[in-house]
């Protein structure tokens, strides 16, 4: 067994023991604190639910309406100019909206084009290089009552765009 494997097997149990020992030394009722945290987590999940349902419905309508396919067809010449296969555009567009939707698209791409293909590698790197910006803003900002999201949205989408172009650049250089 390698050192990394041994560390990964023991780090979480050791961390739990350290936290419990520290709580005991500080005379914190660990079980009560755990239960209180669970209550807060549950109430947060309930308050986030309307935002989550709204986001998932909007994504489903976008995909089912054919708008995704129309947009891909419209941007095909631009994609050819930058060297991006049009097959990965739906992933690039879906990733800022929904992690689950993007993961489904990634699985479809990997199933159709194989993980070792250029499209499979690009899609995989793109999945890891971008985030679910709209999901994060909708769910988490909505849950805590933040209404002025303009700057966070701009920065998040810019980071996603940089992640997409960097993924294209790195995969092109590394795998041609």
C-alpha positions, -999 to +999 in steps of 0.1 A: +000+000+000+014+034-010+018+063+014-009+083-004-034+054-002-027+050+035-031+087+042-063+089+022-077+059+042-068+074+076-072+112+071-110+115+076-112+091+107-082+109+123-098+143+116-130+132+132-112+120+163-092+153+165-124+173+163-141+153+190-111+155+213-108+192+207-145+196+215-141+175+246-112+196+258-132+228+252-162+213+269-184+216+238-213+191+238-204+175+205-236+155+199-258+185+206-237+206+183-240+179+156-278+177+160-281+215+159-260+216+127-283+189+112-313+211+120-297+241+103-288+220+073-323+207+069-339+242+071-314+254+046-323+226+022-360+234+026-354+271+019-332+263-012-358+240-028-379+266-047-348+281-063-336+247-073-369+236-088-371+268-108-336+264-122-342+228-131-374+236-149-357+264-169-329+241-180-354+214-191-374+239-211-342+252-228-332+217-238-366+204-248-375+235-269-347+228-293-329+260-285-297+242-276-296+226-311-304+258-328-277+277-310-252+250-318-261+252-355-258+290-354-224+290-338-209+262-359-188+286-382-173+303-351-165+270-335-147+258-366-126+290-366-114+284-330-110+247-334-137+236-311-158+206-321-195+216-322-203+184-302-189+200-270-208+233-273-239+219-255-216+209-226-200+244-225-234+260-225-250+236-199-221+236-174-228+271-160-265+261-157-264+226-142-238+202-129-261+173-133-272+183-168-236+188-178-226+155-163-253+138-184-240+155-216-204+145-207-215+109-202-232+110-236-201+125-253-178+099-237-202+071-248-204+083-284-168+095-289-148+075-262-127+090-234-095+089-254-108+109-283-101+146-287-138+153-280-138+130-249-107+146-235-118+182-242-152+175-227-136+160-196-112+189-191-140+214-198-161+197-171-133+201-145-124+236-156-157+253-153-184+257-126-222+257-123-223+295-121-261+301-125-268+272-101-245+286-074-259+321-078-296+309-079-295+285-051-269+299-026-274+336-032-312+331-031-310+311+001-292+339+019-312+367+004-286+383-019-304+401-047-276+422-063-259+394-083-246+414-113-209+415-105-208+379-092-226+367-123-202+385-147-171+372-129-185+337-127-193+336-164-160+351-173-142+324-153-163+298-171-153+313-205-117+313-195-120+277-183-135+267-217-108+284-237-080+271-215-094+235-218-095+239-256-059+252-256-045+227-232-062+197-248-051+209-283-015+213-272-013+180-252-033+157-275-034+176-308 
